[in-house]
């Protein structure tokens, strides 16, 4: 009888220790600190002044990040309604028409051509990869647009 009582007490103690260990393990798995920042190719405006280009009633921020990480910032003023039209008018972007729209190969005088260098210009809206091409994106007040050389 005493042996069964001892066995029950040991079993209860072992169960309690296991429950405590599981609780500590589970709370340790909850990552409350943010993960290390992933390297993004987004365009962020530098702390320097932006160059103002163009004339018009509408203005928007435009940034260019080249393959070496250098960022150029512009404030574009235009009467155009599409981002691509405004940038082409100012000579900031050049490319070729394709079945998918404008394939931008040169931005701010810098060439990125996938066929020759394995790089391309990625178009961003508010720091996120754009769901539309630059030649199909309507200018929206308060939004920022940009290009980043990507591989």
N, C-alpha and C positions, 0 to 999 in steps of 0.2 A: 504494500500500500504506500509506503513511504517512497518507494522507487517511482511509482506512477505520479505521485505528487511532485517529486523532483523533476521528472521528465516533463510534466506540464509547465512547471515554472521555467525550465530551460527553454522549452519551445516558445513560451510567451516572451521571454527575454530576446530570443533570436528573432522572432517576428517583429518585435518592437524595434530592434536594431536595424533590421532589413527595411522596415517602413521608413525609418529616419534616414537611412542611406538613400533610398529611392527619392524621398522628398528633397534631400540636398542635391542629388544628381539632377533631378528635374528642374530645380530652381537655378542650378548652374548652367543649364542648357539655354535658359532664357537670355538671349544676347541683348542686353539693354544699351550697350554702347554701339554707336553706329559703326558699320563695317568700314574698313579703309576705303577711302575715296577711290573709285575706279577712274582710270585715266580716260577722260572723255575727249572727243574731238570738237567739242562745242566751241562756239565763238563767244568770247567775253571781251567786252570793251576794256582797253587798258586805262590806266589812270591819266593818260595824256589827253590833250585837247583833240577833238575831232575836226577834220577838214570839212568845211561846208562847200558843197558843190551844187550847181544848178540854180534855177529860179522857178518858183511856182508856189501855189497855195498849200500844197500838201508836203509834209516833210516826214522822213523816217530815218532811223539809225541803220547804218550799214557797216559791217565789219568784215575784214578779210584776214584769215590766218593762213600764212604760207607753210610750206613743208618744214621750215626751220623753227616754227613756232612764233614768228614775228606777227604782230597784230597791227593792222591799220584800221582806224575808225573814221567814218564819214557821216555827215548829216546830209542827206539827199533832199533837195527841194525840187518839186516837180508838179506838173499838171497832169501827168500820165496817171492811169489807174492801175496799171500792172507793174509789179516790181521789175520784171525783166525789161520791159520797154523803157522804164526810167533809167536803168543801169546801162542799157545799150546806147541810149541817147547821149549819155555822158561819157561813153567810151570805157566804162569800167568793166564790162564783160563782152566777150566775143565767143562765138561758137558756130556750130553747124546745125542746121535743121535736120531732124531725124523723124522717124515715125512716132516717136514718143515726145516730141517737142524739141526745144533748144538743148543741144548737147554743149554745155559750156566748157570750153577748153582754155580760155584765158580770162583771168580776173586781175584787175589792177596791174596789167602788164606782165603777170606771171603765168606761164603755161603749165598746165597739168593735163597730159594726154595719156590716157590709159594704154592706147595702142603702142606708144613709144617708151613711156617711162613707168607704166604700171600704176600711175597715180591718176586721180580724178578730183574734180571740184564737187564737194558735197554741199548742198544748199540747206541752210538752217533758218528756222523761224523761232525767235525767242529762245535760242539755245538748244532747240530740239530739231532733229532731222525733219525736214519738211515733207509733208505728205503729197505735195504737188511740186511741179517744176517751177522754176523762176519765171518762165514765160506764161504760166497759168495761175500765178499767185496774185490776187488782188491786194493792193496796198490797204492796210488797215491801220488807222491812227493808233499810236502807242506801241505797235509791234516793232521788233528789231529783226533785221534780216542779215544774213551773212553767208560767206563761203569759207570752207576749210579744205585744204589739200588733204586727201585721204588715200589710203592704199587698200 
